[in-house]
Amino acid sequence: MDELAARVEALQRQVGELAERQDFTERLLAKVREKGLPPGGGTP
């Protein structure tokens, strides 16, 4: 049972980290859209 609880905690941490990354990515995309920058940062 302790092993199962440890696995659940590890999964919860991973989900939290992924949520933070998604939030960060969404904020970056919003900034790009606000500035009207081309996708890819304008690199050829």
N, C-alpha and C positions, 0 to 999 in steps of 0.2 A: 504493500500500500504506500509506503514511503517513496518507493521508486516512481510510482504513478503520480504522486503529488509533485515530485521533483520535475517530472516530465511536463506536467501541466504548467508549472511555474515557468519553465524554460520556454514553452510555447507562448505563454502570456507575454513574456519579455520580447520575444521575437515579433509578435503581433504589434506590440507597442512601438518597437523600433520601425517596423514597416509603416505604421500609421504616421510616425514623425517624418519619415522619408517622403511619403505621399503628400503630406501637408507642405513640406519644403518644395517639392516639385510643382505642386499646384500654385504656390506663391510665385515661383520663378516663371511659370507659364503666364500667370496673370500680368506680371511685370512686362513680359515680352509683348503681350497683346496690347497693354496700355501704351507702350512706346511705339508700337507698330513695326517692330523689328521683324525681319524675315526669319522664318524658321531656320535653325542651324546657326544662328548668330551672324548670318551674312557672309560666311566664308564661302569661297567659290568651290 
